[in-house]
Amino acid sequence: MTLNNLTKLVLASAVALSFSTVAQTSGRDTIQVAGSSTVLPFSSVAAEEFGNNFAQFKTPVVGSGGSSGGLRQFCQGVGTSTIDIANSSRPIRPAEVEACKANGVNQIVEVKIGYDGIVFASRIDAGDFKLEPKHVFLAQAAQVPQNGKMVANPYTRWSQIDKSLPDQAILLAIPGSNHGTREVYEEKVVVPGCQSFAEVKALSKDDAGKFCLAMRTDGRVVEIAGDYTETLARLQAQKDAVGVFGLSFYEANRDRIKVATVSGVVPTLDSIIAGEYPVSRPLFFYVKGEHIGVVPGLQQFAEYFVSDAASGFGSPLEAAGLIPLADGERAEILKNIRAKKTL
Amino acid sequence: MKVAEPLIKPVITAGTVQQKVNASLARRHRKERVFKSFGLAAVLASLALVLILFINIFSKGLPAFWQSAITLDIYFDPQVVNISEKPVQAANESDNAFRQRDIEWQTEVGFINFNRLITDSLEKVLPDARQHRRDLQRIVTSGERFALRDMVVQDPGIIGQTRTLHLLTDANIDVWLKGNIDRSLPDAMQQLSPKMREWVQQLSEQGLIQNRFSFALFMNADSRSSLASAGLAGAFMGSLYMMLVVIVLAVPMGVAAAIYLEEFAPKNRFTDFVEVNINNLAAVPSIVFGLLGASVFIGWFNLPMSAPIVGGLVLSLMTLPTVIIATRSTLKAIPPSIRQAALGLGASKMQAIFHHVLPLAIPGILTGAILGVAQALGEAAPLLLIGMKSFVASVPGSPFDQSTALPVQIFLWQGNELRNFFEARTSAAIIVLLALMISLNALAIWLRKKYEKRW
C-alpha cells in the first residue's frame, strides 16, 4: 500500500531531522548581534557590507530589543546560544557589568562607533517649536516649581509654558525605558531643564533626581516602547504630538516631520560634530571577548565597523546617518579592539 | 382571557383561523424581514471591511511589484577591474587549499571599486556629471555594485566587454517617480537634491529610467545598506524551512496521536483528561509557544537563535492540536460499518484501521494539515521571541542558518525608517503572504471537494 510507504518516509525523515538537530548544536559561524534600535540601522548596514566584502565570513545577523534588552541578552553568559555583540545607545552601566561577570562574561570590549543626535520633531503641518530644556521639563513633569513651591503640573498647552511656543496641546511621545535614547533624553534635556529652577537647586541631590524625573500621568506624555516608526505613527494620528527621534530617522522622513531647535540650535550633522547641538550622544557596541576566536569573523567585524571605509566620512554608514568619529578617536578605538582591552 | 365553557366547543370556522393567521402574518413577515436584513447587513459590513482592507493593501502594494531601473551600458573596463586569473582547482590540490585560494581571489575582487563602472557609464549619458560626483554616486542603488562583482566572479571573461544592464535606482528615486513624496515640498524637505531631480527627469524622458518588474523583491534577501534591493527571498526560504519542519513533525505526530486516541485508546478518565488538554492546547495564545521555544529549545537544547529549525519546532507545537482535532473529527465521520465490515471479514483492528478507515480519512486529514500549516505560515508572534526578527542579509541555506520569516519580514519592513519606500514594500510583502495563504487554503478546499465521500 502506498500509505505504508508514505508513513515510512515521513517517520524516517522525522528521525533523520531529530538526529541532525543533535549533531548541529555545537558551533556557530554567524555573528549574532542584538540591542539598541538606534544602532540597529547602522549595525545592519555594517553587517551587510561586511558580508559582501569578506567572502570567508557569513553576514552577521542583527536583532533589536533596545539597549537594555540587548545588554541583558549579552550578559546571559558565554556560549553559542548567547549573542556576541550588544548594540547600545548609552554606555554600559556598572550594574550590567556586574550581571555579566556573575554569568561568566568577563571580557567586555567597548567599541564606540560614532555619534547620533536626538531631535524633537512635530508634524509638518503643526507649529514651529523653539525648545529649551526647561520647556521640555515643564511639559513632562509631574510637579513643577512655582513661586518657591512645588505644584502639580498645571500646563496643558505649550503656549502656557512659554509665549514663544505654538498654541497647541501638550502631547509628548518619548522613548520607553528599554531604549538608551530615553536615558540621554533625560540626562541632556529633562535634568538640565529641571536644574535651572532655584527651587530644585535647594533640594538634596536624591530628592532633586527623583523630582526631575517624575512624569505626569495624565496621558500627555506617552512612552513608546517600539521603534521610531511607532512614534511617527503617533504623530500621524495626533497632530499636536511632539516626538523624540534619532537624527537619522528624521533625515529619512523630512517630508513628514520637522525638527525643533533646542537652545536655539538646529540639529544637523555639522552642528552635532561642532558640539553646538546639546542633545547628542555617542553610540556603542560591546563585544564578548570570550567569543573572539570562537565565532569566526568577530574581531574582523568589530574592526571593520569602526574602519574609515565603513564609518568614516563618505562611507555607507555616514550615508545611513551616523555621525563619524574624529580620526584620533578612531585610531584609539581600533587599538583597543586589537588589544582586546576589556572593561 | 375568557375561559371557554367545557361543553360548548368554540366554533372555529375556517374563516376565523384565516383571520387570526392573516392578522399575525404581517407581524411575522416583518420579523423575518428584519432578521434577514440584519443578517444581510452583517454580511455586507464584513464584506465591506474585507474589501477596504484589500483595496488598501493592493493599492499601496501593487505598484511596489514594479520599481524604477536604469538601463546602462556597463563597460567592464580592464583598467578598473584589474584582477588576477580566477583560480582553478589543480588535479593534486586539496579542496581546502583550493577554497583558501578562491577566497583570496574573491577578496581581491572585493577590493575593486565597481562603482567606478557605474559612474563611468552614467557620465556618458549625463554631460554635467563630473561636477556633481556625490549626487552621481546616489543614482544607482549601492547594492548593484555587488551584482556587477558577482558577474565578474562568475565569468571573468566579461572583463573588457560591454553589457547592457538594468540596474535598480536608489529607493528615493523610485519614491520620487511614483509620486510617493510630495513634489511641491521645498528642497530642504526633499530627499533628492535639485540636481538629482533634474537628472531623474531627464533620464526618464530619455526612457533610460523605466518602471520594470521588480525581480529584486523575489530574488534578494533583505537589505538595509541598499534599500532598493531589499527583497523577500530570505524570508521566503525561512518560512519554507519552517513549514517543512512543521510538516515533518506536527503532521505525522498529530495524525498518529489522533488515530490512537480515536481508535485504540480506552475511554477512561486518563484519555478524557488528554482530550480536554488537547483542546486547551489549541486555545493557548501563540506567543506563549514562543516563550516556551526560547527557554526550552534555545536555552536547554542549545539550538541556534533566529534559526528556522527552532521556529519550525515552536510552530509544530502550535499546529499539533489543530492537526489532532481535525484528524479525530475526520475519523469520527467515517461510518462504523466500514470498521465492522472489515472486522467481520477477519481483519485485525490494525488492519481495519490502516487498510480501510485511514484511506477514507486521508482527504480530511490532509485538509486539516494544510489548514494547520497555513495558520503556522502566517504566525509572527512566537517567532519574535526566538530571535527571528533580526536583520538577516543572506538567504538561509539550511534550517540551521539564521533567517526571518514572511510575517516577520512584514513587521520589520513596517519598522524601516525610509517610510516613503517601505510602506509600499510592506504592502507588497503582505500581498505575497496573502497569495501563499489563499493558495494553501484553495488547495485544501480542492482536496476536500475532489476526494470527499458522502455516506
Contacts between the chains, C-beta under 8 A, distances in Angstrom:
chain1	res1	chain2	res2	distance
A	1	B	354	7.9
A	1	B	355	7.1
A	3	B	354	6.9
A	3	B	358	6.5
A	3	B	359	6.4
A	3	B	362	7.7
A	4	B	354	7.6
A	7	B	252	7.4
A	10	B	248	6.8
A	10	B	251	7.4
A	10	B	252	4.6
A	11	B	252	6.5
A	13	B	248	5.2
A	14	B	248	5.4
A	14	B	249	6.2
A	14	B	252	6.1
A	14	B	253	7.9
A	17	B	245	7.1
A	17	B	248	5.7
A	17	B	249	7.4
A	21	B	301	7.7
A	21	B	303	7.1
A	21	B	309	6.6
A	24	B	303	7.8
A	24	B	304	7.7
A	24	B	309	7.8
A	24	B	400	5.0
A	25	B	301	6.7
A	25	B	302	4.8
A	25	B	303	6.4
A	26	B	302	7.8
A	28	B	304	5.8
A	30	B	401	7.2
A	30	B	402	5.3
A	32	B	305	6.1
A	32	B	306	7.3
A	32	B	387	7.8
A	32	B	390	7.7
A	32	B	402	7.4
A	33	B	390	7.9
A	34	B	387	7.5
A	34	B	390	7.2
A	40	B	391	7.0
A	41	B	224	6.1
A	41	B	417	6.4
A	43	B	391	8.0
A	44	B	224	4.0
A	44	B	225	7.5
A	44	B	391	4.3
A	44	B	393	7.4
A	45	B	224	5.3
A	45	B	225	4.1
A	47	B	391	7.1
A	47	B	393	6.3
A	48	B	223	6.2
A	48	B	224	6.1
A	48	B	225	4.6
A	48	B	226	7.8
A	48	B	393	4.4
A	49	B	225	5.8
A	51	B	393	5.8
A	51	B	394	6.4
A	52	B	110	7.5
A	52	B	146	5.2
A	53	B	110	5.0
A	54	B	107	7.2
A	54	B	110	7.6
A	55	B	103	5.1
A	55	B	106	3.8
A	55	B	107	5.9
A	55	B	110	6.7
A	56	B	103	4.7
A	56	B	107	7.6
A	58	B	394	6.7
A	59	B	392	7.4
A	59	B	393	4.5
A	59	B	394	4.6
A	61	B	306	5.7
A	61	B	390	4.7
A	61	B	391	6.9
A	61	B	392	5.2
A	61	B	402	4.2
A	62	B	390	5.8
A	62	B	391	4.3
A	63	B	306	7.1
A	63	B	387	5.7
A	63	B	389	6.5
A	63	B	390	3.7
A	63	B	391	7.3
A	64	B	389	6.9
A	64	B	390	7.8
A	79	B	302	7.3
A	80	B	302	6.7
A	80	B	304	7.1
A	81	B	298	5.4
A	81	B	299	7.1
A	81	B	302	4.9
A	81	B	303	7.5
A	81	B	304	7.3
A	81	B	305	6.6
A	83	B	305	7.5
A	124	B	189	7.2
A	226	B	415	7.4
A	227	B	415	4.5
A	228	B	417	6.5
A	229	B	414	6.6
A	229	B	415	4.8
A	229	B	416	7.4
A	229	B	417	7.1
A	229	B	419	7.0
A	230	B	415	7.9
A	232	B	419	6.8
A	248	B	417	7.0
A	249	B	417	4.8
A	252	B	191	7.6
A	252	B	417	4.6
A	252	B	418	4.8
A	252	B	419	7.4
A	253	B	417	7.0
A	253	B	418	7.7
A	253	B	419	5.6
A	253	B	420	7.6
A	254	B	188	7.2
A	254	B	189	4.7
A	254	B	190	7.3
A	254	B	191	6.9
A	255	B	181	5.1
A	255	B	182	6.0
A	255	B	185	5.5
A	255	B	189	5.1
A	255	B	190	7.0
A	255	B	191	7.3
A	255	B	420	7.0
A	256	B	419	6.9
A	258	B	189	7.7
A	316	B	142	6.7
A	316	B	225	5.3
A	319	B	142	7.9
A	320	B	224	7.6
A	320	B	225	7.1
